[in-house]
């Protein structure tokens, strides 16, 4: 039995052909099996088989749970979905996945943000704290900034400069250039709004920035180190950014919207495989009148959407990823 388990273990790590590791593993498993079988034998074969079956069942359940939580994909959404929170007016709206705090502003070209301890406080407009991103040159561009672990990620107006700002005092703690990226409506989503450089926080605190070269360049997805802002990897999507309406990420998969005034999601790019699927179809649960912001919140598995409709209102929908 020990030899069989050792062979399985070796197969799982077939890329590493080290005979000594296999020998050590075999010896260790033999010792464990001997001890376990000796302890269980007094209980009889029936009890032994039952225990083994229970252990196998628990292992299978653990594997299934791990797979589910690490490979989530977007459900098929529908207009029948009801927002979990009564919407209020918003323009820029970010949730810190690490702390649960909410950051809000009623416009997209200002240095100021308002901090709330949680989403309930934001909806009720209770316990607000005013922040000023004092060191950001001019003001941050667009609606697609991000907040993670007490820091705002943005780019200043008229510059393709990645900027990390500490929310506690508004001080800039890191900057880095974003090469070949348009800014100030040179490569925005097709509604404009200075949405050239767009930030996203994915599961596990993975930080992405979506951008494109000026004048109808293809979408670039860049993974960035959240501490230093160093560029780790870039993927190029065969799709023009200025002809796309919006985007959001769920576990490494970027879902792209057809237009700012459409509910339709008409493409997905998987950064884990480097494959773009232009046949994928889904739709936002909102009206799609003017989609200003879309963002997945990993900690709660919710989709946040700012859609103008009659006012600039946000919507949050629960359990959007499988």
N, C-alpha and C positions, 0 to 999 in steps of 0.2 A: 504493500500500500504506500509506503514511504517513497519507494522508487517511482510509483505512478504520479504522486503529487509533485515530486521533484522534477519529473519530465514535463509536467504541465507548467510549472514555474519557469523552467528553462525555455519552453516554447514562448511564453509571454514576453520574455526578454531576449528573443532570438537575435536581436541586433548586437548583443554583447556576448561573444563566444569566449567565456572564461571557464575552463574545466574546473579550476580550484573552487570557484564559487559554487558550482553544481555539487561538488563533493561535500563541501561544508553544509550546503543546504540540505542535502540528502541525510547527512549524519544528524543534523539538528531535528529534522522531521521524524527520523527513526526514533530518537530519544523521546520526543513529544508523544508520538503514537504509542510507544511502549508504556509510558506513564499513564496516558489516558485510558488505553485498553485495559490495563491492570486495575485501574480504579473503577471502571464501569462494569467489568466482567461479573462482579459479585451481584450486580443488579439483574443479571439475566439478559438474554439476547433481545427480548421484547423491549425492555427499557432502553437498551443500547441503541436499537434501531430507531426508537421514538426520539431519543435525544439527538441522534445524528440527523434525523429528518427535520427536527426543529431548528437545529443550527443551520442546515442548508437553506431552510425557508427564510430565516433571518438574513442570511448572507444575500439571498436573491432579492429580498426587499430592500436591503441597503444599496445594492447595486442599482436597482431600478430608481430609487429616490435620487441618487447621485446623478444619474443620467438625466432625469427630468429637470433638475435644478440647474444643470450646466449647459443644456442644449435647447433653450427655450426658443420658440418661434411664435410669430404673431398669429393670433386666431383670425378666423374670418369675422370681420366686424360687421355691424348692421346698424341702421338708423333707429332700430327699435331699442337699442341700448340707452339706458337712462344714466345721466351723470350722477356720481355718488355724492357730490357736494353741490349745493345751490350756488350757481355761478355769480361772480361779481365782476365789475369792470377791471380789466388788466390790459397791459400792453407788453411789458417785459415781465416775465414770471419764471423763477427758477427755484427748484427744491434741492437743498443740499442732501444728497443721498446718505452722507455719513452722519449728519447731525439731525436731520429732519426739519431744519429751519427753512423758512420760505422768504424769498427776496422778490420784491415787487417794485414796479414803477409804471406810471401812466403814460410814459413816452419812451422813445427808443434812442434818443440822442441827448443823454444827460449824464452827469457824473454822480447823480444822487440815486440811492436805492433805499427802500424801506425794509427792515428786517422784522420778521415775526417768528415767534418761537416754534410755531407749528401751523399746519394748514387751517385748523379750527380758528386760531387767533387771526389768521389772514381773512378768512371769510367773515368773521365777526368784527374785524378791524379793532382788535384789542391788543394792548401791550406792544405797539409799534416802536421801532427804534430807527431813527434816521441815520443813514450812512452817506459819506461823501468819499468817492474814489479820488482823493485829492491829488495823487501823483500821476494819474492818467492824463497824458497830453490831450488837451481839448476835452474830449469825452469819448466814451466807448461807442462803437458803431453797432447798429442793428439790434435785432431782437434775440438772436441765437447766441447769447453768452451762456456761461455755465458757472455753477458754484459747487465746489466739492471740498469737504473737510476744512471749512472756514476760509476759503479763498475763491475769489472771482477770477474767471478766465475770460479774457476779452482781447480786442485789438482797439487801439486808439483811432480816432477819426483821421482819415487821410494817411494811414500808414498800415503796411502789412507786417506789423510787429506783434508777435504773441506776447501777452502781458498777464502776469499773475499778481493779483492784488489781495492783501490780507484784509478781511472784512472788519476785524476788530478795531483797526485804526485807519483804514483806507490807504495804507502804504503799499507801493509797488515793491515786490520782493524778488521778481525775476522777469526778464524780457529776453526775447530771441527773435531773429528775423524768420519770416515764413517765405522762403524763396519762390519766385514766380507766381505769386498770388495776387489777384486783383483786389482792390479795396475801393471804398467810396462809390459803390454802384458800378464798378467796372465788370464785376462778375457775380452779381447778386442773384438770388432766386427771382423768378420772373415778375414778382410784384414790386421789386425794388426794395426800399426800406434799408438800404446799406447792409443787406444781408450777404455780403461777400464772404466773410470769414465766420464760420458757424461752429460752435463748440458743443460737444456731447460727452456726457459721462455714462459709460456703460457698466454692466455688472462687474463687480470686483474693483471698482474705481479706475477702470481703464479709460483713458482720456483720448478723445479723437477731435480733430478739427477738419472740417470740410471746406474746401476752397477750390478755386479754378484760376487758370491764367486769364488775363484780361481779354475782352472782345471774343466772347463765345467759346471759351476754352472748356475742355472736358472736366468733369468732376474729379477732384483729387481727394482721397481720404487719407489723412496722415495721423498716425498714432504718435502721441507726444508723452514724454516723461512728465508726470504731474509735478515733480519737484523742480527740475532744472529747465523744463520746456525743451529739452533736447529731442530732436526728431528721431524716432525709432524705426518707423517703416511708413512707406507711402504706397497706396494702390491707386491706379487710374481707372476710372469707370468710363466705358464707351458711351457717355451721355453728356450732353451740353448742360452746364449748370444754369445758364441764363434762360434755358427753355424748360426748366423744372420748377415746380411750385414750392416744394418743401421736402424735408427728410427727417427721419429719426432712426435710432439704432436700437436693436434688441439682440443682445448676446452676439455681437460681431456682425450682425446682418443689418445692412442699411436699406430701409424701405423709402422709395422715392415717389413723390406725388406728381401727378400729371401737370397741374397748374395751381396757382394760388386760389383760383375761384372754382375749384373742382374738388369733390370728395375722393376722386379716384386715385388709388395707389397702383402704379403701372410698371413697377420694376423693383428688383431687389438685388443687392450686391453682397456676397458673402465674403468677408475678409478672411475667414478661415480656409477657404478654398480658392479664392481669387476668381470666382465665377460670377458673371452677371446674367440674371434671368430677366429678359424683357417681356416674357409671357406671363409673369406673375400678375395677378389681379386681386385687389382688395379695395376697401373704401373706408374713409373716416366715418365715425358715427354722427358727426355734426353736419351742418348744412353745406359747408364748403363755400361760404359767401366770400370770405377773404381770410385765408389761413395765414396767420402771422407767425405762429410758433407751434411746433410739435415736438414732444419730448417724452421718452419713456423713463419712468422712475423705477429703477431696479429693486430698491428696498421694499416697495409696496406692490410691484407689478401693476402699475397704473399708467395709463396714457394721458398726458396733459396736452390739451389743445387750446390755443387762443384763436378764436374765430370771430370776426367782426360781427357778422349778422347785422342786427340793428344797432348794437353797441360792441365795443371791444370787450368780449367776455371770454372767460376761460371755462373749460370743461375738463373733468377728470373721470375717466372710465376705469372700472375695476377689472382685474383678472383678464388682461388683454393678451397675455402670452401663455402658451401651453408649456 
